[in-house]
Amino acid sequence: MCCTICYSTDVIPFRVSFQAGVPLFEQVVYASKKAIVAGQLRAGDPFPSVRTLSRELKINPNTAHKVVGHLISEGLLETRPGIGTVVAMPTNSSREERTQLLGQEIEGLVVEAKRLGIGLDEALQAFSAHWNRLSAGGRGDAKVGRAGGKGGQEQR
């Protein structure tokens, strides 16, 4: 198993799991897109500033600036005078686009389930139970599974 560092704080409303060999820019963009598409960040929600992203995720300010600029150019974020950067009104993402965001995680779950000898029915039941538990929490479920504490980082 490779080493990763997960960042999620009260200031960063999504989780980033840094993995060796993958550019930080791509990882932060992916985590941001995933949070937006999954509804953890909703239209009008404030998005962290470049300075905040840089400080909280411990990344270069130029990388943070590139992330924000990229998300703006893709129409996921917008800047509002006097307010700052916020999540833009969502475009209708296709089911395929939304499902594709989970591809890597789903594959990891399947591999781990098979390694543990868990069958498809049992895995689906477990998935369903977690889905229902998190859905009951409403909007608060966006922060479930975060690394604990302020500036929380978790090493695996």
C-alpha positions in Angstrom: 0.0 0.0 0.0 1.4 3.4 -0.9 1.7 6.3 1.4 -0.8 9.1 1.1 -1.5 12.2 3.1 -5.2 13.3 3.4 -6.0 17.0 4.1 -9.4 18.3 5.1 -9.9 21.2 7.4 -12.7 23.4 8.6 -11.5 25.9 5.9 -11.2 23.4 3.0 -14.7 21.9 2.5 -13.4 18.8 0.6 -10.9 16.0 1.2 -7.7 15.7 -0.8 -5.7 12.5 -0.6 -2.2 13.3 -1.9 -0.6 10.3 -3.7 3.0 10.0 -4.8 3.5 10.2 -8.6 0.3 12.2 -9.4 0.7 16.0 -9.9 -0.7 18.0 -6.9 -2.6 20.2 -9.3 -4.5 17.3 -10.8 -5.3 15.9 -7.4 -6.7 19.1 -6.0 -8.7 19.8 -9.2 -10.1 16.3 -9.0 -11.0 16.6 -5.3 -12.7 20.0 -6.0 -14.6 18.7 -9.0 -15.7 15.6 -7.1 -17.0 17.8 -4.2 -18.9 20.0 -6.6 -20.4 17.2 -8.7 -21.3 15.2 -5.5 -23.1 18.2 -4.0 -20.7 18.7 -1.1 -20.1 22.2 -2.5 -23.3 23.8 -3.9 -23.9 26.8 -6.1 -23.1 30.0 -4.3 -21.0 28.3 -1.6 -17.7 30.1 -1.0 -14.6 28.4 -2.4 -11.3 28.8 -0.5 -9.0 31.6 -1.7 -5.7 30.8 -3.4 -3.9 31.8 -0.1 -6.1 29.6 1.9 -5.7 26.6 -0.4 -2.0 27.1 -0.4 -1.7 27.4 3.4 -4.2 24.6 4.4 -3.2 22.1 1.8 0.5 22.9 2.1 0.9 23.5 -1.6 2.8 26.1 -3.6 0.7 29.3 -4.1 1.3 29.1 -7.9 -0.3 25.6 -7.8 -3.2 26.8 -5.8 -3.7 29.7 -8.3 -3.5 27.3 -11.2 -6.2 25.1 -9.6 -8.6 28.1 -9.0 -8.0 29.4 -12.5 -8.6 26.0 -14.1 -11.9 25.5 -12.2 -13.0 29.0 -13.2 -12.2 28.3 -16.9 -14.2 25.0 -16.7 -17.2 27.0 -15.4 -17.2 25.3 -12.0 -16.3 28.4 -10.1 -16.9 32.1 -10.6 -15.6 35.3 -9.0 -18.0 37.8 -7.5 -16.9 41.3 -6.8 -16.9 41.9 -3.0 -17.6 38.3 -2.2 -14.8 36.2 -3.7 -14.7 32.9 -5.5 -17.9 30.8 -5.3 -19.2 27.7 -6.8 -21.0 28.4 -10.1 -24.5 27.3 -11.0 -24.1 23.7 -12.0 -24.2 22.6 -15.5 -26.1 19.4 -16.1 -23.4 16.8 -15.8 -24.2 13.5 -17.4 -24.6 10.3 -15.4 -21.5 9.0 -17.1 -19.4 12.0 -16.0 -20.7 11.6 -12.4 -20.0 7.9 -12.4 -16.6 8.3 -13.9 -15.5 10.4 -10.9 -16.0 7.3 -8.7 -14.3 4.9 -11.0 -11.0 4.6 -9.1 -12.7 4.3 -5.7 -15.1 1.7 -6.9 -12.3 -0.3 -8.5 -10.4 -0.2 -5.2 -13.5 -1.3 -3.3 -14.1 -4.3 -5.6 -10.4 -5.4 -5.4 -10.5 -5.1 -1.6 -13.9 -6.9 -1.3 -12.6 -9.8 -3.5 -9.4 -10.0 -1.5 -11.5 -10.4 1.7 -13.8 -12.9 0.1 -16.8 -10.7 0.2 -19.4 -11.5 -2.5 -21.3 -9.0 -4.7 -24.6 -9.3 -2.7 -22.8 -8.7 0.6 -20.8 -5.8 -0.8 -24.0 -4.2 -2.2 -25.7 -4.5 1.1 -22.8 -2.9 2.9 -22.7 -0.1 0.3 -26.4 0.4 0.7 -26.2 0.6 4.5 -23.4 3.2 4.3 -25.4 5.2 1.6 -28.5 5.2 3.8 -26.5 6.2 6.9 -24.9 9.1 5.2 -28.0 10.2 3.4 -29.8 10.5 6.7 -27.3 13.2 7.7 -28.4 15.7 5.0 -25.8 18.2 4.0 -23.7 17.4 7.0 -22.6 14.2 5.4 -20.2 16.2 3.2 -17.6 16.1 5.9 -17.9 12.5 6.9 -14.7 10.5 6.5 -12.5 13.6 6.9 -9.2 13.5 8.7 -9.7 14.6 12.2 -8.9 17.9 13.8 -8.0 21.3 12.5 -5.4 21.1 9.7 -6.2 17.4 9.9 -3.9 15.1 8.2 -3.9 11.4 8.1 -1.1 9.2 7.0 -1.8 5.8 5.7 
